[in-house]
Amino acid sequence: MRIHYSAASPYVRKCVAVALHHGLPVERVPSNPHLSPDHLLADNPLSKVPSLVTDEGLALNDSPIICEYLDHIGTGPKLFPAPGPARWKALAMAALADGILDAAVGRRLSSQFPQDEGRQKYDARQKAAITRALDALEAGELSGPLDIGKLGVVCALGYLDFRFGQEDWRGGRSKLAAFYEAQLGNRIFADTMPQG
Ligand SMILES: N[C@@H](CCC(=O)N[C@@H](CS)C(=O)NCC(=O)O)C(=O)O
């Protein structure tokens, strides 16, 4: 099994964290999606990372699917609860975390474009979405065992620290900040801190 990998990608980080959680061996293939290398395009025509190629040769693209696949074949405690209220809660939190990532990664990419009024409006809209999502997490339930929702939140907060460290997401969100600090003791997060 191999994964197209970037140490800076929070989407890749989610998948690697799930693999580490289950002790699954996954070969990391360095792939810069912005350069669209042939070896990535062969597995993902969208030129995005992560892309996971299973031992059977099936290419899985999009981190939610990859995480669910890895959790399915893994033998550790399940991160995706069985169908029922716990599952929908975990998936809802995972989607909120992915939404933070989509907005933050979009802001990061657009910062390389000319700083015209259109870009500034785009940036303000994405920043506001992130703020609301963080407030919703602060107001929500963060206790209980690690699941795919909480794992996604840790990766999203780690990405905010990594790329937007000058913007204080912890201010006024002591519950979320305490949750994050506690999770950093878990080696699946400590060993996958973003780099690049
Ligand atoms: N929805 C995708 C998003 C993946 C994604 O956008 N990855 C970024 C790297 S952080 C990428 O490959 N960007 C290249 C591009 O958009 O062209 C997922 O969850 O895996």
The ligand as a Gaussian input file, in Angstrom:
#p B3LYP/6-31G(d) Opt

LIG

0 1
 N      -10.883000      16.917000      -0.695000
 C       -9.521000      16.511000      -0.839000
 C       -8.611000      17.741000      -0.853000
 C       -7.172000      17.372000      -1.162000
 C       -6.360000      18.629000      -1.501000
 O       -6.895000      19.663000      -1.912000
 N       -5.042000      18.505000      -1.357000
 C       -4.165000      19.593000      -1.709000
 C       -2.881000      19.546000      -0.903000
 S       -3.125000      20.132000       0.735000
 C       -3.795000      19.450000      -3.165000
 O       -3.475000      18.383000      -3.599000
 N       -3.854000      20.563000      -3.928000
 C       -3.487000      20.568000      -5.293000
 C       -4.506000      21.231000      -6.152000
 O       -5.582000      21.597000      -5.634000
 O       -4.267000      21.361000      -7.337000
 C       -9.136000      15.533000       0.271000
 O       -9.799000      15.575000       1.320000
 O       -8.239000      14.705000       0.088000

